């Protein structure tokens, strides 16, 4: 039987990983254009 505290902990970890994945994807998509702009400036 899973206790309420364990359930909150699991949800917190999953939420943290989910947010981290979204931030990683967003930063990953935004990084190439920034690099291209730097290259064009040079």
Jmol script that loads the backbone (N, CA, C; Angstrom):
load data "model"
ATOM      1  N   UNK A   1       0.845  -1.210   0.000  1.00  0.00           N
ATOM      2  CA  UNK A   1       0.000   0.000   0.000  1.00  0.00           C
ATOM      3  C   UNK A   1       0.875   1.253   0.000  1.00  0.00           C
ATOM      4  N   UNK A   2       0.645   2.139  -0.951  1.00  0.00           N
ATOM      5  CA  UNK A   2       1.435   3.368  -1.046  1.00  0.00           C
ATOM      6  C   UNK A   2       0.821   4.434  -0.144  1.00  0.00           C
ATOM      7  N   UNK A   3       1.660   5.040   0.680  1.00  0.00           N
ATOM      8  CA  UNK A   3       1.156   6.085   1.579  1.00  0.00           C
ATOM      9  C   UNK A   3       1.025   7.406   0.837  1.00  0.00           C
ATOM     10  N   UNK A   4       0.337   8.362   1.463  1.00  0.00           N
ATOM     11  CA  UNK A   4       0.107   9.661   0.827  1.00  0.00           C
ATOM     12  C   UNK A   4       1.431  10.396   0.622  1.00  0.00           C
ATOM     13  N   UNK A   5       2.347  10.274   1.589  1.00  0.00           N
ATOM     14  CA  UNK A   5       3.646  10.947   1.478  1.00  0.00           C
ATOM     15  C   UNK A   5       4.435  10.377   0.303  1.00  0.00           C
ATOM     16  N   UNK A   6       4.415   9.055   0.143  1.00  0.00           N
ATOM     17  CA  UNK A   6       5.131   8.424  -0.967  1.00  0.00           C
ATOM     18  C   UNK A   6       4.532   8.854  -2.294  1.00  0.00           C
ATOM     19  N   UNK A   7       3.198   8.970  -2.329  1.00  0.00           N
ATOM     20  CA  UNK A   7       2.516   9.375  -3.556  1.00  0.00           C
ATOM     21  C   UNK A   7       2.916  10.798  -3.931  1.00  0.00           C
ATOM     22  N   UNK A   8       2.976  11.683  -2.926  1.00  0.00           N
ATOM     23  CA  UNK A   8       3.383  13.070  -3.174  1.00  0.00           C
ATOM     24  C   UNK A   8       4.828  13.111  -3.667  1.00  0.00           C
ATOM     25  N   UNK A   9       5.684  12.282  -3.059  1.00  0.00           N
ATOM     26  CA  UNK A   9       7.098  12.252  -3.438  1.00  0.00           C
ATOM     27  C   UNK A   9       7.254  11.788  -4.886  1.00  0.00           C
ATOM     28  N   UNK A  10       6.532  10.726  -5.248  1.00  0.00           N
ATOM     29  CA  UNK A  10       6.593  10.199  -6.619  1.00  0.00           C
ATOM     30  C   UNK A  10       6.095  11.244  -7.616  1.00  0.00           C
ATOM     31  N   UNK A  11       4.981  11.891  -7.277  1.00  0.00           N
ATOM     32  CA  UNK A  11       4.426  12.924  -8.167  1.00  0.00           C
ATOM     33  C   UNK A  11       5.404  14.079  -8.308  1.00  0.00           C
ATOM     34  N   UNK A  12       6.073  14.429  -7.219  1.00  0.00           N
ATOM     35  CA  UNK A  12       7.046  15.522  -7.250  1.00  0.00           C
ATOM     36  C   UNK A  12       8.222  15.189  -8.158  1.00  0.00           C
ATOM     37  N   UNK A  13       8.724  13.957  -8.037  1.00  0.00           N
ATOM     38  CA  UNK A  13       9.860  13.539  -8.868  1.00  0.00           C
ATOM     39  C   UNK A  13       9.468  13.513 -10.341  1.00  0.00           C
ATOM     40  N   UNK A  14       8.306  12.930 -10.642  1.00  0.00           N
ATOM     41  CA  UNK A  14       7.835  12.856 -12.034  1.00  0.00           C
ATOM     42  C   UNK A  14       7.631  14.260 -12.596  1.00  0.00           C
ATOM     43  N   UNK A  15       7.023  15.141 -11.795  1.00  0.00           N
ATOM     44  CA  UNK A  15       6.800  16.524 -12.236  1.00  0.00           C
ATOM     45  C   UNK A  15       8.117  17.229 -12.493  1.00  0.00           C
ATOM     46  N   UNK A  16       9.097  17.008 -11.601  1.00  0.00           N
ATOM     47  CA  UNK A  16      10.412  17.641 -11.758  1.00  0.00           C
ATOM     48  C   UNK A  16      11.082  17.165 -13.046  1.00  0.00           C
ATOM     49  N   UNK A  17      11.043  15.861 -13.298  1.00  0.00           N
ATOM     50  CA  UNK A  17      11.648  15.306 -14.512  1.00  0.00           C
ATOM     51  C   UNK A  17      10.907  15.795 -15.756  1.00  0.00           C
ATOM     52  N   UNK A  18       9.569  15.909 -15.648  1.00  0.00           N
ATOM     53  CA  UNK A  18       8.755  16.357 -16.782  1.00  0.00           C
ATOM     54  C   UNK A  18       9.104  17.796 -17.142  1.00  0.00           C
ATOM     55  N   UNK A  19       9.208  18.655 -16.115  1.00  0.00           N
ATOM     56  CA  UNK A  19       9.561  20.064 -16.349  1.00  0.00           C
ATOM     57  C   UNK A  19      10.985  20.145 -16.903  1.00  0.00           C
ATOM     58  N   UNK A  20      11.883  19.344 -16.362  1.00  0.00           N
ATOM     59  CA  UNK A  20      13.265  19.337 -16.835  1.00  0.00           C
ATOM     60  C   UNK A  20      13.344  18.912 -18.299  1.00  0.00           C
ATOM     61  N   UNK A  21      12.528  17.933 -18.680  1.00  0.00           N
ATOM     62  CA  UNK A  21      12.516  17.474 -20.072  1.00  0.00           C
ATOM     63  C   UNK A  21      12.015  18.578 -20.994  1.00  0.00           C
ATOM     64  N   UNK A  22      10.962  19.280 -20.564  1.00  0.00           N
ATOM     65  CA  UNK A  22      10.410  20.372 -21.383  1.00  0.00           C
ATOM     66  C   UNK A  22      11.449  21.479 -21.542  1.00  0.00           C
ATOM     67  N   UNK A  23      12.093  21.859 -20.440  1.00  0.00           N
ATOM     68  CA  UNK A  23      13.115  22.918 -20.502  1.00  0.00           C
ATOM     69  C   UNK A  23      14.261  22.473 -21.405  1.00  0.00           C
ATOM     70  N   UNK A  24      14.649  21.206 -21.308  1.00  0.00           N
ATOM     71  CA  UNK A  24      15.732  20.690 -22.141  1.00  0.00           C
ATOM     72  C   UNK A  24      15.377  20.751 -23.622  1.00  0.00           C
ATOM     73  N   UNK A  25      14.143  20.407 -23.959  1.00  0.00           N
ATOM     74  CA  UNK A  25      13.695  20.447 -25.357  1.00  0.00           C
ATOM     75  C   UNK A  25      13.650  21.887 -25.851  1.00  0.00           C
ATOM     76  N   UNK A  26      13.096  22.784 -25.017  1.00  0.00           N
ATOM     77  CA  UNK A  26      12.988  24.199 -25.404  1.00  0.00           C
ATOM     78  C   UNK A  26      14.376  24.800 -25.613  1.00  0.00           C
ATOM     79  N   UNK A  27      15.282  24.555 -24.669  1.00  0.00           N
ATOM     80  CA  UNK A  27      16.648  25.087 -24.789  1.00  0.00           C
ATOM     81  C   UNK A  27      17.341  24.450 -25.992  1.00  0.00           C
ATOM     82  N   UNK A  28      17.081  23.178 -26.228  1.00  0.00           N
ATOM     83  CA  UNK A  28      17.687  22.481 -27.362  1.00  0.00           C
ATOM     84  C   UNK A  28      17.220  23.060 -28.688  1.00  0.00           C
ATOM     85  N   UNK A  29      15.950  23.460 -28.756  1.00  0.00           N
ATOM     86  CA  UNK A  29      15.410  24.035 -29.991  1.00  0.00           C
ATOM     87  C   UNK A  29      15.863  25.486 -30.165  1.00  0.00           C
ATOM     88  N   UNK A  30      16.083  26.185 -29.052  1.00  0.00           N
ATOM     89  CA  UNK A  30      16.455  27.598 -29.125  1.00  0.00           C
ATOM     90  C   UNK A  30      17.961  27.787 -29.322  1.00  0.00           C
ATOM     91  N   UNK A  31      18.765  26.778 -28.984  1.00  0.00           N
ATOM     92  CA  UNK A  31      20.217  26.916 -29.062  1.00  0.00           C
ATOM     93  C   UNK A  31      20.736  27.097 -30.498  1.00  0.00           C
ATOM     94  N   UNK A  32      20.332  26.261 -31.473  1.00  0.00           N
ATOM     95  CA  UNK A  32      20.871  26.382 -32.839  1.00  0.00           C
ATOM     96  C   UNK A  32      20.683  27.766 -33.464  1.00  0.00           C
ATOM     97  N   UNK A  33      19.503  28.394 -33.386  1.00  0.00           N
ATOM     98  CA  UNK A  33      19.320  29.729 -33.973  1.00  0.00           C
ATOM     99  C   UNK A  33      20.273  30.750 -33.371  1.00  0.00           C
ATOM    100  N   UNK A  34      20.516  30.667 -32.051  1.00  0.00           N
ATOM    101  CA  UNK A  34      21.434  31.600 -31.384  1.00  0.00           C
ATOM    102  C   UNK A  34      22.842  31.412 -31.950  1.00  0.00           C
ATOM    103  N   UNK A  35      23.244  30.158 -32.132  1.00  0.00           N
ATOM    104  CA  UNK A  35      24.569  29.880 -32.686  1.00  0.00           C
ATOM    105  C   UNK A  35      24.665  30.414 -34.115  1.00  0.00           C
ATOM    106  N   UNK A  36      23.598  30.263 -34.889  1.00  0.00           N
ATOM    107  CA  UNK A  36      23.607  30.751 -36.268  1.00  0.00           C
ATOM    108  C   UNK A  36      23.745  32.267 -36.295  1.00  0.00           C
ATOM    109  N   UNK A  37      23.084  32.944 -35.348  1.00  0.00           N
ATOM    110  CA  UNK A  37      23.163  34.406 -35.295  1.00  0.00           C
ATOM    111  C   UNK A  37      24.592  34.838 -34.987  1.00  0.00           C
ATOM    112  N   UNK A  38      25.248  34.121 -34.063  1.00  0.00           N
ATOM    113  CA  UNK A  38      26.633  34.458 -33.720  1.00  0.00           C
ATOM    114  C   UNK A  38      27.531  34.265 -34.942  1.00  0.00           C
ATOM    115  N   UNK A  39      27.308  33.189 -35.685  1.00  0.00           N
ATOM    116  CA  UNK A  39      28.119  32.914 -36.866  1.00  0.00           C
ATOM    117  C   UNK A  39      27.899  33.988 -37.931  1.00  0.00           C
ATOM    118  N   UNK A  40      26.662  34.438 -38.103  1.00  0.00           N
ATOM    119  CA  UNK A  40      26.355  35.446 -39.115  1.00  0.00           C
ATOM    120  C   UNK A  40      26.973  36.787 -38.724  1.00  0.00           C
ATOM    121  N   UNK A  41      27.054  37.059 -37.403  1.00  0.00           N
ATOM    122  CA  UNK A  41      27.661  38.312 -36.948  1.00  0.00           C
ATOM    123  C   UNK A  41      29.142  38.332 -37.302  1.00  0.00           C
ATOM    124  N   UNK A  42      29.769  37.164 -37.202  1.00  0.00           N
ATOM    125  CA  UNK A  42      31.192  37.097 -37.519  1.00  0.00           C
ATOM    126  C   UNK A  42      31.361  37.152 -39.034  1.00  0.00           C
TER     127      UNK A  42
END
end "model"
wireframe off; spacefill off
backbone 0.3
color backbone group
